[in-house]
Amino acid sequence: MNQTPEQEAILSFAATSRENLMIRAYAGTGKTTMLQQIDALNTRVPHLYLCFNRAIADEAKTRMLPSTTTKTFNGLGHSIWADFIGKRKLA
């Protein structure tokens, strides 16, 4: 598959760095496909894939490795909040 210079740079970064990576691009530009390729590069490191809505997240779950957590932004916020209030001591 031919890749753009941007895609090559993303894959190179993902293969050689342990830093966080955020990909921002328009709808239909191949973000999910790129994330699948990143997912396959290193299966020992867990990945978090944040999606705009539930339909995208549900579809992405079928394409990503089981080690990848796929959530909506809202779902991530809810899980953080649930963890916080579950661990908070009541006075």
Summary of the structure (lengths in Angstrom):
residues: 91
radius of gyration: 15.5
end to end distance: 59.3
largest distance: 60.0
contacts: 185
relative contact order: 0.12
helix: 53%
strand: 11%
